[in-house]
Amino acid sequence: MKRALFLFQLTALFGFVVISPSARLGQDRDLIRHFDYDQKAPLGIKQVGVQQRANATVYDITYDSPKGGVVPAYLVVPKGRGPFAAVIWGHWCWQNSSLRNRREFLDEAVMLAQSGLVSLLTDHPISRRGYVEIKDPLDERNATEFLQQVIDMRRGVDLLAARRDVDRKRIAYVGHSCNAAVGALLSGLDRRFKAFVLMAGTTSDTITQSTKEYQEFRQKIGSEKLDAFTAKYYYLDQGKFVSHAAPAVVFLQYGAREKFLNSERARLYAAVVSEPKRLKIYDAEHALNAEARHDRIQFLIEQLKLRPLPDSVITAIPDLYQPPEPNQ
């Protein structure tokens, strides 16, 4: 049971975790080339459905993934002509959550449309049709899916930047859990983002490697096999990137009632992030809480120069439910 729980923590909860075989922090060409793709390729946008809301239109769309297949997404567009600021939202990966998909932040995105915000909410590969859950921690998909999500999010920026109603200088990223790790990597990779909100996620594989839980897991699974696997994918270490996020502002949100990402580790992960940055730890579990949501929205309003919203509108958004962990 303990082994199954830690596998869940490493993959479903935080995203893919790799350990750097060196102390290199620079972003040389050999490091970033792994995230190259053809930005000039057609986006392949297809509209599946559309829903009219009071202050926005919600488009159900897909766009082509450079790694194959399509990315299901919601595109939330405010009423009016713009130019609007924009946010790409990445949901959490809590294994048994009904909102482990693009719907996690939909209420926030629709509400923020009142402030003049275009939102793109995507499905992670684990939430796409036909996905087969990974059971082996050394399955290559642990790495390739993380890589795909990074590139799919960059493709999402291409989609937003191609719109005439989007201000390219006001694009931000919000990621929770596994998609916080994706955002940490993106922060030092793609300079089109002005700001990041990273919610309850890892920012450094070196710090993760130093934990007692990881070392116990390493011994159980076989140190040589795991070390070889992580060395192969050294370039997925978020710490190599988030330490170079500047000039983008990074807002880190953590819950004090986490088992793994507790307050002490939150501070260690935050220390890796370049300035300017903000850190706030809430009396909450991995789902965080209403206070964190309020702070997140106010941060986006400030950084993207959005129209203010009444607190009553923000507090009307329902809290994210966190189901009990599997095997508990």
C-alpha positions, 0 to 999 in steps of 0.5 A: 500500500505504501509503495502504491501511494508513493507511486501515486504521489510521484506520477498522478499528484505531482507529474513526472519527477526526474533527477538531474545527473549534474548541477548544471543550471544553464539553459543551453541549446542542448537542454531546450532543443528537446522542446522544439516543435514547428510553430508555423504548422497549422493549428488544426483548430476544430470547434466541437460545440459552443455555449453562451454565458452571460459574460462570455462564450465558451467554445469546446474545441480541439487543436493539433498536438505536435506530438500526435493526436489532438488537445481537447480544450475550452476557449472562453472569450469575453463579450466585446472586441478586446484586446484582452489579456489571456491565461492558459489553465492547467488542471490538477492530476488527483487520480480519482477527482471528477475534475482531473480535466479542463473543467477544474478552472472553468468557473474561474475562467468564465467569471474572469471573462467579466474582467476582460480575460480570454482563457484556454483550458486544456486536457492533460494527456491523462484526461484524453479519450482512450488513455491507459493508466500507467502502472510501471514507474519506469514506463517511458510514458512517464517522461513522454507525456510530461514532455508532450504536455509542455509542448501542447501548452506552448502550442496553446500560446500559439493559438492565443497569440494568433487571435486578434482579440488577444494582447500578446504582452498580457499572457499568463499561466495557471497550473495545479499539481502536475500542471504546476510542474509543467508551468515551472518548466515553461517559466524558463522556456517560453518567454511569452508568459508575463506571469505564472501561478504554480499551485501545489507542485514541484519546482526542483527534482534535486529537492525531490531526490533529497527526500526520505520518501524518494530514497526509500522508493529508489531502493525498492524499485532498484537504484540503478534502473531508476537512476538510468531512467532519470538520467535519460530524461535529465532535461525535464528537471523543472529546476533548470528552468524555473530558476530562470523564470525572470522577468516573469513573476511567479506566485507559488501557492501551497497547502500546509496540510499536505503530506508530501508538499508540506510547509517546509518543502514548499519553502525549499521548492520556492527557494529555487524560483527566480525573483520576482516571486511570491509564496503563500502557504494556506491552511489547506490540503492539495486542493487548496481553498477559497483564500488561495483562489481569491489571492490567485484571481487578485494576482491575475487582475494585478499582473494582467491589468484586468478590471477589478471584480467584487469579492462577492463574485469571487466567493461565489465560485465553488471550492474544489473537492478533494476525494480521499487518496486511493488505498486509504 
